[in-house]
Amino acid sequence: MPPRDRDPAGVPDPGLRAAYLRSRELSARHGRTYSLATRLLTPDRRPAVHALYGFARWADDIVDALDGAPDDERARALDRLGDDLARTLAHDDGPGAREAHPVARALADTARRHTIAHDLFTDFLASMRSDLTVTSYATYDDLRGYMHGSAAVIGLQMLPVLGTVTPREEAAPHAAELGVAFQLTNFLRDVGEDLDRGRVYVPGDLLAAHGVDRALLRHCRDTGRTDGRVTAALREFASLTRAAYRRAAPGIAMLSPVSRPCIRTAFGLYGGILDAVAADGYAVLHRRSVVPRRRRALVAADGLVRVAAARLTDRRRSPGAPVEAATADRSYQEVA
């Protein structure tokens, strides 16, 4: 782990530092693309992003990793996490809050430091709870309702950390849309895995328009066969996803210059997943498509160039500020 991340910037309390590091471990374990892009942020911003993503991953793990456990057991686990977060948000970092789960402690500290609205976390946990009982969505509008809490709010949580050069409310719709675009990408890539969990995130009316239902998806998954109707439906779902990226794209220029390389890199890497799915013939029921290592390396290298230029410009504007070098550390080498 790079030295800066062993000692989260601006976090003097040992217990709280440990909470941030736990969040960082979850982020690195579950999201290679997200973790890579985060390395392009200035060190003072990274702990907050780790806290936001680590909390989201832990809640998602409760829903998915406990598959097979009764729904009420998973619901109680989510309730405990929500209670931990509420306690830490309400009582700063007092004795009661110190007993909370580390990801809740780190998230509450980040929310205080960056003045992140608490209702964004409430909406997120509500969507996580719905995953325990809702297994499909009739329309794209229905899916968008779910994604407000599961994805759009993540983009909105990130804005105060990343900083903006425009009024935050102007950048907010684009940030929310980028969260949606990333999640739609994951839904497309993970169609087969989600089906095994009993969930179908591709809207029912879109599937039906191509003559597809859950039974046909299950048949293709079980037999390893492809079907032109399924391919056509997934291609249309990919088009919806690309439209979300187009709506999100103008928001990158609204971010603080030193934060843009991180988001631009994530934008390129997640977009690359769509290209990989298309190159695989939309065979997501049978295997997970991955971005070629060469493309990941090229996107990462471009990000490094951009972050070096942004930090140099920032240094010239603020002569007394310390300079943070942009270096290709081991995190890049592992994924390139």
ChimeraX attribute file (.defattr): number of C-alpha atoms within 10 A of each C-alpha:
attribute: neighborCount
match mode: 1-to-1
recipient: residues
	/A:1	9
	/A:2	10
	/A:3	7
	/A:4	12
	/A:5	18
	/A:6	13
	/A:7	16
	/A:8	21
	/A:9	16
	/A:10	11
	/A:11	15
	/A:12	10
	/A:13	9
	/A:14	10
	/A:15	15
	/A:16	19
	/A:17	22
	/A:18	19
	/A:19	23
	/A:20	33
	/A:21	23
	/A:22	19
	/A:23	30
	/A:24	26
	/A:25	14
	/A:26	21
	/A:27	25
	/A:28	18
	/A:29	12
	/A:30	15
	/A:31	14
	/A:32	14
	/A:33	19
	/A:34	21
	/A:35	24
	/A:36	23
	/A:37	25
	/A:38	24
	/A:39	23
	/A:40	26
	/A:41	21
	/A:42	20
	/A:43	16
	/A:44	15
	/A:45	20
	/A:46	22
	/A:47	29
	/A:48	29
	/A:49	25
	/A:50	28
	/A:51	29
	/A:52	25
	/A:53	26
	/A:54	30
	/A:55	27
	/A:56	23
	/A:57	19
	/A:58	20
	/A:59	22
	/A:60	18
	/A:61	15
	/A:62	21
	/A:63	21
	/A:64	17
	/A:65	12
	/A:66	14
	/A:67	13
	/A:68	9
	/A:69	12
	/A:70	10
	/A:71	16
	/A:72	10
	/A:73	12
	/A:74	22
	/A:75	18
	/A:76	13
	/A:77	16
	/A:78	21
	/A:79	14
	/A:80	14
	/A:81	21
	/A:82	18
	/A:83	15
	/A:84	23
	/A:85	26
	/A:86	19
	/A:87	21
	/A:88	25
	/A:89	20
	/A:90	12
	/A:91	14
	/A:92	15
	/A:93	19
	/A:94	11
	/A:95	10
	/A:96	12
	/A:97	21
	/A:98	19
	/A:99	14
	/A:100	21
	/A:101	18
	/A:102	25
	/A:103	31
	/A:104	30
	/A:105	31
	/A:106	30
	/A:107	29
	/A:108	27
	/A:109	22
	/A:110	23
	/A:111	21
	/A:112	13
	/A:113	12
	/A:114	16
	/A:115	12
	/A:116	19
	/A:117	14
	/A:118	15
	/A:119	11
	/A:120	18
	/A:121	23
	/A:122	15
	/A:123	18
	/A:124	21
	/A:125	20
	/A:126	15
	/A:127	18
	/A:128	22
	/A:129	20
	/A:130	14
	/A:131	18
	/A:132	18
	/A:133	10
	/A:134	14
	/A:135	14
	/A:136	17
	/A:137	19
	/A:138	15
	/A:139	16
	/A:140	17
	/A:141	11
	/A:142	13
	/A:143	17
	/A:144	17
	/A:145	14
	/A:146	21
	/A:147	23
	/A:148	20
	/A:149	21
	/A:150	25
	/A:151	25
	/A:152	28
	/A:153	24
	/A:154	24
	/A:155	21
	/A:156	24
	/A:157	26
	/A:158	20
	/A:159	20
	/A:160	18
	/A:161	22
	/A:162	22
	/A:163	20
	/A:164	22
	/A:165	12
	/A:166	13
	/A:167	10
	/A:168	16
	/A:169	12
	/A:170	13
	/A:171	22
	/A:172	22
	/A:173	16
	/A:174	24
	/A:175	31
	/A:176	25
	/A:177	27
	/A:178	28
	/A:179	24
	/A:180	26
	/A:181	27
	/A:182	22
	/A:183	18
	/A:184	26
	/A:185	24
	/A:186	14
	/A:187	20
	/A:188	25
	/A:189	25
	/A:190	20
	/A:191	23
	/A:192	24
	/A:193	18
	/A:194	17
	/A:195	17
	/A:196	14
	/A:197	12
	/A:198	13
	/A:199	19
	/A:200	22
	/A:201	20
	/A:202	22
	/A:203	19
	/A:204	19
	/A:205	15
	/A:206	19
	/A:207	22
	/A:208	14
	/A:209	12
	/A:210	16
	/A:211	14
	/A:212	20
	/A:213	17
	/A:214	16
	/A:215	9
	/A:216	14
	/A:217	20
	/A:218	16
	/A:219	14
	/A:220	18
	/A:221	21
	/A:222	13
	/A:223	9
	/A:224	12
	/A:225	12
	/A:226	17
	/A:227	13
	/A:228	11
	/A:229	17
	/A:230	21
	/A:231	19
	/A:232	18
	/A:233	21
	/A:234	25
	/A:235	18
	/A:236	16
	/A:237	21
	/A:238	22
	/A:239	13
	/A:240	15
	/A:241	21
	/A:242	17
	/A:243	13
	/A:244	21
	/A:245	23
	/A:246	14
	/A:247	16
	/A:248	22
	/A:249	17
	/A:250	13
	/A:251	22
	/A:252	21
	/A:253	15
	/A:254	21
	/A:255	22
	/A:256	17
	/A:257	21
	/A:258	21
	/A:259	25
	/A:260	24
	/A:261	27
	/A:262	25
	/A:263	23
	/A:264	18
	/A:265	25
	/A:266	23
	/A:267	22
	/A:268	17
	/A:269	23
	/A:270	21
	/A:271	18
	/A:272	20
	/A:273	21
	/A:274	25
	/A:275	17
	/A:276	18
	/A:277	23
	/A:278	17
	/A:279	11
	/A:280	14
	/A:281	14
	/A:282	25
	/A:283	24
	/A:284	21
	/A:285	26
	/A:286	18
	/A:287	17
	/A:288	18
	/A:289	22
	/A:290	16
	/A:291	17
	/A:292	12
	/A:293	11
	/A:294	11
	/A:295	14
	/A:296	21
	/A:297	17
	/A:298	12
	/A:299	20
	/A:300	27
	/A:301	17
	/A:302	14
	/A:303	24
	/A:304	23
	/A:305	13
	/A:306	22
	/A:307	25
	/A:308	19
	/A:309	16
	/A:310	19
	/A:311	20
	/A:312	16
	/A:313	13
	/A:314	15
	/A:315	15
	/A:316	12
	/A:317	10
	/A:318	11
	/A:319	9
	/A:320	8
	/A:321	10
	/A:322	9
	/A:323	15
	/A:324	13
	/A:325	12
	/A:326	19
	/A:327	14
	/A:328	13
	/A:329	11
	/A:330	11
	/A:331	16
	/A:332	18
	/A:333	11
	/A:334	10
	/A:335	15
	/A:336	17
